Amino acid sequence: MFAGLQGFFDTSGFIPHGVCLLWKPEILALHIGSDVLIGLSYYSIPIALVYVVLKRRDVAFSWIFWLFAAFILACGTTHFFSIWTLWNAEYGLEGLVKGVTAVASVLTAIALWLLMPRLLALPSPAQMAAANDALQREIEVRRQAEQRYAGFFNNLAEGLFVVTVLADGRFAFDTLNPAHARATGIDPDTIQGRLVSEALPPETAQAVTARYAACVAAGGPIDYEETLDLPVGRRVWHTVLVPVRDAGGTIVQLLGSSRDITERKQLQEELVQTSKLATLGTLAAGMAHEMSQPLNIIRIWAENALSRLRDGDTDTARLDKVLTIVADQTERMGKIIDHMRTFSRRDGGETQLFDPTASVRAAVDLVAHQFALENITIDADLEIGETVARGRPLQLEQVLVNLLSNAHDAIVERRAADGEGSPAGGRIEVHVRRGGSPGTALIAVTDDGGGIDPGVLPRIFDPFFTTKEVGKGSGLGLSIGYGIIDAMNGRIEAANVDHGDGRRGVRFTITLPVSRPSATELERTHA
Amino acid sequence: MPEPAHILVAEDEPLAAMAMEDFLQRKGYRVTLAQDGLEALERYRNDPADLVITDMRMPRMDGRALVRELRGLSAALPLLVVTGFMPMEPGQDDLTSDIWKPLEILRKPVSPQVVLDTVHRLMTARPTA
């Protein structure tokens, strides 16, 4: 084996390659010059390649650069060996160098072909430039959009805020826009990233987190009015919350918009009060009659008694009777005054739990006697058991009085249109019933005043819409009633009805959310 | 002694009606009471009165309708309307118009003496039948 290896490198018996070239100087010079230049070139290329790989750490497939370097280095070496073998016949060694070069060449070639698809997939610099440009444009568009949205967020007059819903269900403030900061007096920097329960005073925090939780529970936008004590003072807000979900569908954010409606609310209150006074005005006529009755009785009885006394009649039993009548009549007048006073009183700002049936009954009581005198009877069926609604009892009473006086006016008008003869009776039915869906009560007022033109039916709740003559109606009654019922989360609808016996009229139906008092108490203890 | 003049009083307030009855009887009139217009009309047909005192707002038939009915029955019947409040609805009869005379209107609360004076005036102005 060792002898074989020595034999392989043994040069004896070989003649140098220059002999083949017959030592012709021009041939030798051409071969030597070419080989030197090729070898030097080959040697420079791997240096360049390695330099590139070392400098450009991000070059893809850098190992193939090393393979190329090895292959070209080997190629260069074979050329220098060709020069060497011109004089030294070490063909075994030269063959070995060629063998190494062959291995490097084959490996490089195979690797190159294997790598070809991936190399082709590499983006060209032109492609890269184009992609880069597209990216730049995209960035610019996004930057502008962001600027635009930031512009909206920062400049809109509507108060906007973002609340983060934490994994544990708690809420933290993300941001609020300058309009909201101004309106609330809250400095965004002081609340950013903080838990709502820590950033706000306890009562305010409790109120708003209940709303946030309700929005998360609802899984959709919610819309509500709330009164909050904030750095700017006590204000009324109309707020809309919209949940934002992540890719998995979990609600991670709430977007809120809030508008300060304190002034509008006050105006609304004024309007309600104005309309109430207008209703009072129409009622005043009836009240004048109501008051004149007992006053008349007192006067006649008193003057009668006086006249008898002057005639010398001192029957104490008679005097007792007269004075009792007088006292009773003053009490009757007192009650009328009380009711008017209650009705015209301004309701307090806060809502309360109350029995809606009681408000309906009070309204019926207020007008029943007066209507009866005009031959208009009120059939009231108010037995639905104990229920409570949230709102202001006097406002509901006001709505009912308004509906009843509209019904009254319709009947009077129908009678006038019917013409001569003794006035036919009018009937108003008032029902309080359980609603079709659980947790609701229906209050229905049905008259037989002939009904409403179907063409104007959709408009009757519009403010200032009236079918009455000038001076007869403000056109505000029903629209204010609509507002009051809406504030109680209820609704009011009107429809024409045919009583089937030739009488026709209108039915106003109020649907109110109610609960049983016991359930409410339960709720309270849980809260 | 002449037959006392007959006065029909239509008034739905029993206490007011009783008091009217009391002082009119004391002054020598014969008094019939009715609780509403319809009853008054019925009573008038059965037993015509020399004068009718009526309230304005009453159940079943109000004073305005009663006046119209009575005027239809007798053009000369003196009428005294006693009312607390008389709204003038368009299309309704204006009782202050001369066409309804002899008719007087008094406002509640009314003094018995004023009622008596008015009754007396209406009766004496009445053309003797």
Interface residues (C-beta under 8 A of the other chain):
Chain A: A285 G286 A288 H289 E290 M291 S292 Q293 L295 N296 I297 I298 R299 I300 W301 E303 N304 S307 I325 Q329 A372 L373 E374 N375 V412 A416 E420 S422 P423 G425 E469
Chain B: D12 E13 L15 A16 A19 M20 D22 F23 R26 G37 L38 R57 M58 P59 R60 M61 D62 A65 R68 E69 V82 T83 G84 F85 P87 E89 P90 G91 Q92 R107 K108 P109 V110 S111 P112 Q113
